[in-house]
Amino acid sequence: MKELFDVTIIGGGPAGLYSAFYSGLRGMKTKILEAQPSLGGKVTLYPEKMIWDVGGQPPVTGGVFAKQLVEQALTFQPTVFTKKKVGFIEKDSNNQFILTTDDGNKHYSKAVILANGGGIITPKRLEIEGSSRFEGNNLHYKMPSIKSLHNKVVMISGGGNAAIDWAVELLSIAKKVILVYRRGEAGAHEAQVDKLENSNATILKNTVIRSLEGVGSYLDEAVLENVWTGEITKERVDHVLVHHGYHQDNSLDISDNLLMERTKDGFYHGNAQGCTSQEGIFAAGDNIFYEGKVNLLVGAFQDAVNAVNSVKNYIDPAAPATAMVSSHNEQFDERNHEIVREMLG
Ligand SMILES: Cc1cc2nc3c(=O)[nH]c(=O)nc-3n(C[C@H](O)[C@H](O)[C@H](O)COP(=O)(O)OP(=O)(O)OC[C@H]3O[C@@H](n4cnc5c(N)ncnc54)[C@H](O)[C@@H]3O)c2cc1C
């Protein structure tokens, strides 16, 4: 059945999730299409990292913050689809947008907010046969809970900033930190590399993981190869963390008769109101560039508000240009009363 939405948001990261919340606040029928199996965007890549720089939000891990974002986004019950990669956007003769997802389904919308960040990002995995059976247990492509690594032998594979930062962080948490990387030098901040080299961590340069051994779905040994000498060694491990960077899928095609200007770096060219060069298609978050753009979570939230207000005016030119503050929003009245009743006991 052809169900028409006011706005369809491509991407369920911070910009898309906050757009969904704000769009609900402005009374619009809203849909989110997210390619990954879960919502949260890039924040899900750093579940254990502390976030310090969101106004009014005490320091919080990425994992908790992503959960909070999702909870807030669902306030006005938008329609949410995960595992739906949008591959193509076109416009029909009724001025409605048609979005085709990778399963072949079509989604109809009066307006679109592109909140697709830097594309669909997935960690690069080890190309080792059979290693996937350890994933979800003690082979990790995202940082597991710090608690689970306490007093454990942790091997980190990778020589970039993320790998080195986590190796340093784990020095005081793990029983032993073993760092392996292919190159002769780590490509990370010098100060962090120095800290590691002056610690009791085992650093194995020019080394790669050749295979992982274990019982059932738990690994307990890494077989390593020195790529210069060919020497094979073995290390007993409790956990292996792999930080080999990310695959980025930016493939989102837009019909030739829609004019989407991009900067030379591939960002959508827009303005602070979230407008792109194509009427009816708006953008928010890491994917848009304009003068004064802030590439942080708070910037994504501001973009979301502006993009949603622009959508509202695009659909209904008579609507106020901005929403009232949430304390004056009638949709919150009942919830406000409930909170006061709870406070009074
Ligand atoms: C390691 C790291 C640490 C960071 N720490 C901080 C910090 O401490 N403070 C801070 O303010 N910022 C931080 N940031 C930046 C912050 O995470 C980003 O600014 C923010 O996530 C941008 O949100 P977004 O929604 O624009 O994009 P994203 O978070 O990238 O979300 C985009 C979403 O769109 C989906 N998508 C992409 N293409 C499609 C498609 N075709 N169809 C459907 N879905 C699609 C993706 O799967 C993704 O879920 C950090 C970033 C990184 C990488």
The ligand as an SDF file (V2000), in Angstrom:
LIG
                    3D

 53 58  0  0  0  0  0  0  0  0999 V2000
   35.2640    7.8460   17.3980 C   0  0  0  0  0  0  0  0  0  0  0  0
   34.3740    9.0620   17.4050 C   0  0  0  0  0  0  0  0  0  0  0  0
   34.1900    9.7550   18.5790 C   0  0  0  0  0  0  0  0  0  0  0  0
   33.3760   10.8890   18.6140 C   0  0  0  0  0  0  0  0  0  0  0  0
   33.2230   11.5810   19.7920 N   0  0  0  0  0  0  0  0  0  0  0  0
   32.4140   12.6630   19.8250 C   0  0  0  0  0  0  0  0  0  0  0  0
   32.2300   13.3940   21.0390 C   0  0  0  0  0  0  0  0  0  0  0  0
   32.7890   13.0560   22.0760 O   0  0  0  0  0  0  0  0  0  0  0  0
   31.4170   14.4900   21.0020 N   0  0  0  0  0  0  0  0  0  0  0  0
   30.7720   14.9090   19.8600 C   0  0  0  0  0  0  0  0  0  0  0  0
   30.0490   15.9040   19.9110 O   0  0  0  0  0  0  0  0  0  0  0  0
   30.9280   14.2260   18.7060 N   0  0  0  0  0  0  0  0  0  0  0  0
   31.7200   13.1220   18.6580 C   0  0  0  0  0  0  0  0  0  0  0  0
   31.8880   12.4400   17.4780 N   0  0  0  0  0  0  0  0  0  0  0  0
   31.1610   12.9080   16.2730 C   0  0  0  0  0  0  0  0  0  0  0  0
   29.6880   12.4470   16.2770 C   0  0  0  0  0  0  0  0  0  0  0  0
   29.5990   11.0550   16.5430 O   0  0  0  0  0  0  0  0  0  0  0  0
   29.0850   12.7700   14.9160 C   0  0  0  0  0  0  0  0  0  0  0  0
   29.1690   14.1710   14.7290 O   0  0  0  0  0  0  0  0  0  0  0  0
   27.6210   12.3220   14.8480 C   0  0  0  0  0  0  0  0  0  0  0  0
   27.5070   10.9290   15.0120 O   0  0  0  0  0  0  0  0  0  0  0  0
   26.9980   12.7490   13.5130 C   0  0  0  0  0  0  0  0  0  0  0  0
   25.6880   12.2700   13.4660 O   0  0  0  0  0  0  0  0  0  0  0  0
   24.9440   12.0220   12.0680 P   0  0  0  0  0  0  0  0  0  0  0  0
   23.5820   11.5340   12.4310 O   0  0  0  0  0  0  0  0  0  0  0  0
   25.0870   13.2090   11.2050 O   0  0  0  0  0  0  0  0  0  0  0  0
   25.7760   10.8810   11.3290 O   0  0  0  0  0  0  0  0  0  0  0  0
   26.0620    9.3450   11.7440 P   0  0  0  0  0  0  0  0  0  0  0  0
   26.2610    9.2220   13.2080 O   0  0  0  0  0  0  0  0  0  0  0  0
   27.1540    8.9340   10.8360 O   0  0  0  0  0  0  0  0  0  0  0  0
   24.7300    8.5980   11.3480 O   0  0  0  0  0  0  0  0  0  0  0  0
   24.3580    8.4130   10.0070 C   0  0  0  0  0  0  0  0  0  0  0  0
   23.4300    7.1990    9.9080 C   0  0  0  0  0  0  0  0  0  0  0  0
   22.9330    7.1130    8.5830 O   0  0  0  0  0  0  0  0  0  0  0  0
   22.9170    5.7400    8.1880 C   0  0  0  0  0  0  0  0  0  0  0  0
   22.9520    5.6930    6.7200 N   0  0  0  0  0  0  0  0  0  0  0  0
   23.9570    6.1320    5.9210 C   0  0  0  0  0  0  0  0  0  0  0  0
   23.6180    5.9570    4.6220 N   0  0  0  0  0  0  0  0  0  0  0  0
   22.3710    5.3980    4.6250 C   0  0  0  0  0  0  0  0  0  0  0  0
   21.4940    4.9600    3.5930 C   0  0  0  0  0  0  0  0  0  0  0  0
   21.8140    5.0770    2.2970 N   0  0  0  0  0  0  0  0  0  0  0  0
   20.2970    4.4200    3.9400 N   0  0  0  0  0  0  0  0  0  0  0  0
   19.9480    4.3070    5.2520 C   0  0  0  0  0  0  0  0  0  0  0  0
   20.7660    4.6850    6.2740 N   0  0  0  0  0  0  0  0  0  0  0  0
   21.9510    5.2230    5.9580 C   0  0  0  0  0  0  0  0  0  0  0  0
   24.1730    5.1700    8.8400 C   0  0  0  0  0  0  0  0  0  0  0  0
   24.1050    3.7650    8.9500 O   0  0  0  0  0  0  0  0  0  0  0  0
   24.1400    5.8830   10.2010 C   0  0  0  0  0  0  0  0  0  0  0  0
   23.4150    5.1540   11.1680 O   0  0  0  0  0  0  0  0  0  0  0  0
   32.7030   11.3140   17.4210 C   0  0  0  0  0  0  0  0  0  0  0  0
   32.8740   10.5980   16.2300 C   0  0  0  0  0  0  0  0  0  0  0  0
   33.6950    9.4840   16.2140 C   0  0  0  0  0  0  0  0  0  0  0  0
   33.8720    8.7330   14.9210 C   0  0  0  0  0  0  0  0  0  0  0  0
  1  2  1  0
  2  3  1  0
  2 52  2  0
  3  4  2  0
  4  5  1  0
  4 50  1  0
  5  6  2  0
  6  7  1  0
  6 13  1  0
  7  8  2  0
  7  9  1  0
  9 10  1  0
 10 11  2  0
 10 12  1  0
 12 13  2  0
 13 14  1  0
 14 15  1  0
 14 50  1  0
 15 16  1  0
 16 17  1  0
 16 18  1  0
 18 19  1  0
 18 20  1  0
 20 21  1  0
 20 22  1  0
 22 23  1  0
 23 24  1  0
 24 25  2  0
 24 26  1  0
 24 27  1  0
 27 28  1  0
 28 29  2  0
 28 30  1  0
 28 31  1  0
 31 32  1  0
 32 33  1  0
 33 34  1  0
 33 48  1  0
 34 35  1  0
 35 36  1  0
 35 46  1  0
 36 37  1  0
 36 45  1  0
 37 38  2  0
 38 39  1  0
 39 40  1  0
 39 45  2  0
 40 41  1  0
 40 42  2  0
 42 43  1  0
 43 44  2  0
 44 45  1  0
 46 47  1  0
 46 48  1  0
 48 49  1  0
 50 51  2  0
 51 52  1  0
 52 53  1  0
M  END
$$$$
